[in-house]
């Protein structure tokens, strides 16, 4: 009976210790991706994705930078190189489904005053608009 209690304790202790570490690691990846957008550093973004064996399309919807999606954040930061990389690597359907309050990226950017953004011009070109 003691042995069973000991095993249960070890099991729950392991779970409690492992989950915060994993969550923290994912937060660090997201923070690194956002900081590479601000710096407009395409190579750093590639390195982060490669080092963690992550595909951009798999994390795009889950990463938020100051409340924006990575593409919206690239528009606000005028990160042309990273924005071009995001637009090139993401499927058109993902770009079209990137919505803010029910508005697509193009409508959001125009209302927010980013209508002349070079990144937005690349989005328009990719979407054929």
N, C-alpha and C positions, 0 to 999 in steps of 0.2 A: 504494500500500500504506500509506504514511504517513497519507494522507487517511482511509482506512478505519479505521485504528487511532484516529485523532483523533475520528472520528464515534462509534465504539464507546465511547471514553472519555467523551465528552460525554453519550451516552445513559445510561450507568450512573451518572455523576455526577449527572445530573438526577434519576434515579429515587431515588438515595440521599438527595438533598436534599429532594425533595418529600414522601416518605412520612412522615418524622418531623413535618413541619409539619402535615400533614393529621391525623395521629394526635393531635397536641397540640391542634389545634382541636377535635376531637371530645371530647377529655378536658375541655376548657374548657366545652363545651356541657353535658356530663354534670355537671360540678361546679356550673355555674350552675343547672341544674335541681334538683340536690340542695339547694343553698343556698336556693333559692326555696321548697322544701318546708319546710325548717327554719324559715324566716322566715314561713311561711304567707302568702306573697305571690303571689297568683294573677295579678296584673297582670305581675309580673316573669317568671313562667313563660310567660305568653302572649307577652311581648315576645321572650324567648329563642327560643321556637318559631317565631315570626313572622320574626324577623331572620335565622334560618338556614333558613327555608323548610322546616321539619320538621313532620311530623304526629306527634302524641303516640303513636298506635298503632304507628307505624313504629319508634320508638325505645324503647318501653316495656320490651320484653323484654331489650334490650341494656344499659340503664342500671341500675347498682347503686349504692346509697347506703349506705355502711358495711356492705355485704354483703346488704342488703335490696333488694327491688324498690321502685319508687317508691311504690306503694300501701302496702306494709308499712311503709316509712319514714314515710309520712304518718300511719299509725296510731301508730307509736312516738313521733312528734313531736307528736301531737295537732294536726295541721295540718288543721283542719276545712274551711277555704275551699279549699285546694289539694286536699284529699282529695275534696271534693264535685266539684271540677272533673275530677279524674282519673276518678272513678266515672261521671260524666256523659258524658265524651268517649270512654271505652274501651268496646268492645263487651262484652257480657255474657260471651261465650266467653273473652275475654282475661282477665277478672277470675276466671272459674272455673278457668282454666288457670294462674293465678299460684300456683304451689305451692312449698312449703318442705319439703324432705325427704319429698315425696310427700303432704303435707297441704295442703288448700286454705287460703285466707287466713283464713276464719272459724275453722277448727279450730286453725290456728297461733296466731291472736290470743287465743283462749280459753285455750290451754295456756300461752301466754307471759304471761298476766295482763292482757291488754288487752280483756277481754270486755265492759267497760262503756264502751269508747271510742265517742265520737260518730261517728267516721269508720267504725268497724265497724258501727254501727247503719245508716249510709247504705249500706254494702256489703250488709248483710242485706236492706234495703228494695229495692235494685236487683236482687238475685238472687231476691227473692220468698221469703225465709226468715224 
